[in-house]
Amino acid sequence: MDPLVPPPEINVLLLGDAEVGKSTFLSRLSLGVKPTGDSLPPYELPVLRDSDQPFAFNVTLYGRPYALNLFDTASPTNYTLLRPDFVILCYDISKRSTLYSLRTYWRTVVNSHFNYDEALPVMVLGLKRDLRREWTEEEKKDGGRGESTMPQEGLAVAQELLCDRYAECSALTGELCREVLEDVAKTCAKTTTVKGAKSAGANCLVM
C-alpha cells in the first residue's frame, strides 16, 4: 500500500446501559489486549477520559493498515449525531436487566438514529464474563433464572435483533478479548469492501 495514502478510517460506536463495562473494554483495547499468557491480575488498566474520544486504534489486517475510531455513549459529541460504520451493543453478563435493555431500548435507538444504511453491521457483546455465576437450584425452580445471563440467552437476543455477531469477553481478566478484538477488526475491514460487513441474511454469527 502507498505509504502516502492514509489508511481507511472506520468509526465504531459502543452502545449500552451505564456501567456495563464499555470503558473498561476500551481500556483493554488500548493495551493491545495485553497482558497475555500467564500474566494475570493484579495489573492496572489505563484510565481513558471521555473527553479524549474517539479512542483511536491502528490495526493491520491482510497486510493493510486500518484506523479504528471508537466512541461510546459518553462521547463529547452526542452519540445520536454520529454516523458509525459498525455498532456494538454491549451488556453486562452478570446483570440481566442490561440484556433486556438491548431489546427494549437500544434496539429503538439503533433503528431511530442509525437506519441510514441497511448494510450497517451490528454486534452484541457480553461484557464482565468473569462475573457470571451459575444459577442456584432455587433460581432454577419453575423455570426461573438467575441474575447472570447464559451464552444462549445473549445469542438469542442477538438473533432476535438480527445482529451479525455475538461474542463475550472479560475486559478485566483479558479472557476472550483478543478473539473479540480480532473479530471487531475483521468486521471493520469488511466495511471498506464492496460487499460490506453485513452477514448474508442478517444471521447472527458466533465468534
N, C-alpha and C positions, 0 to 999 in steps of 0.2 A: 504494500500500500504506500502511496506517495506520502512521505513524512510531512509535507507541507499542507496536506489536506487534513483538516481536523476530524477526529473520529465522530461517528454519529452520536448524537445525544438522545437519550431515552429518559423520559420523565415517568417515575413510578410513584404512585400515591398509596400510602397505607391508611386504611380506614378502620375504625373500630371504636368501641367504648373506651372511656378513660381507664387507665391503669391495667390494660390487658397485656402490656409488655412491649408495645411498639418501640418506645425509646430504648429499652434495653436491647431489643433485637437490632436496632440501628447501631447501637454502641458496639455490639458484637461484630457487625459487618465492618465497622471502621477498623477493627483489628485484623481484618482478613481472615476471620473465623479462627483465630488463634486463642488460646494455646491448643495444641493438638497432642496426640499420642498419650503419654502418661501424665501430662500436665492437668491437674485438677485444682479446684478451689482450695485455699483462698487465693484470689488474684482480683485485681480491680479492673472493671470495665471503665473506659473513659466516659466522662460526663459530657454529653452533647447539649448545646444550648439551642432552644427552639429558634432563637433569632438567627442562628447560623444556617438555617435551611435555605436552599436544598442542601442535603448532605451528598457530596459528590464522591463517586467511586469509579475508578478506572479498572476495567477488566479486559482481558484478551481472550477471544474465542475463535477457533478455526483460523488462527494467525491474523486476526483482525481486531484492532482495539475498539472499545466502546466506552462512552462516558455516561454513567448512570447518575441521574439526579433524583434523589429520594426525598419525598415530602411525607409528612403525616398531618393529622388533623390540627396540630398545634402550629402549623405553618404561619409565618407572618402575613403571607398572602392568604386570604380566605380560601380554604381548600376547594370550595364550590366554584371558584373562579379559575381554577387550574384546568389544564387540558392534558391529562395524563395519557401516556401510551400504554400503560399497564396499571391495573388496580389490584391491590392485595387487601382482602377483607380479613382482619385479624380478630381473634377472640382468645379468651383465657380458658384453657382446658380445665382448670380447676374451679371455674365459676360458670355454671350452666346458663345463667341469665345472659351472659355475653354472647353465647352461641345463638340463643333465641333472638337476641337483638339484631343479628345479621339478617334474620328472616323478616323481622317486623319493621326495623328502622333503616338499616344500612342498605337493604335492597332498594327501598324507595329513594334514598339519596342517590344511588348509582343510576337508577332509571330516570330520575328527575334532572340530574345535572351532567351526566356523562353519557347520554344516549346519542351523542353526535356521531358516533362511529359504531356501527353494528359489529365491526371486527375487533372491538376493544377486548383484549383478553382480561379475564378476572380470575383470581386465585383465592381460595380460602386457606388461611394459615392459622393453625392452632399453636399458641404460644404457652410457655410455662409448663411444658411437658413433664418436667421434673416434679411438679406438684400434683400430678394425677394420683388419685387414690382409688383403689378397688372398692366397689360398693359393699357395704356390710350386708349380712343376711337380713337384717331388719329393713334395710333400704330396698332390698330385692323383693320383699313380700308384696303380693298383689300387683305385680308388675311395676313396682316402684323403681325409682332411680336415685342415685346419689348426686351430690353436688358436682363431682367430677364427671366430665363427659368422656365417652369412649370413642376410639377412632371411627367406628362405623357410624356414630351419630354425626360427627363432623363431616364425614364423607357424604352422608345422606343429605345434609343441608347444602353442601356444595353442589350435589346433583340437582336438588330441588331448585337452586338458584341458577342452574345452567352454567355453572362455572367451568373453567377449563382444567383446573388442577386443585388438588387438595394435598396439604402437607402439614407436618407437625415438627416442632423442634423446641429445645430449651436454650434460650439465649444465655442463661446464667451458667449452665454447665458446658454448653457448646454441643450437646447431643443433637445430631442430625442437622446442625447449622450449615455445615459445608455442603451437604446434599441440597438443602434449601437454596443456598446462595447459587449453586451451580444451576439449579432449575430456574431460578429467577433470571440469572444471566442469560441462559439459553432462550428463555421466553422473550426477554428484551431484545436479543439479537434477531429473533424471528420477526419482531415488529417492524424491522427495517427492510424486510423482504417483500416481494410482490404478493406472496401467499399470505403473509401476516402470521400472527401467533395464535389466532383463534382455532380451537380444536374443531375438527370436522364434525358437524352435527352438534356442536356445543356440548360434547360429552366430557364429563369430568375425568381427568386422568390422575391417578395416584402416583406420586413420585416417591 
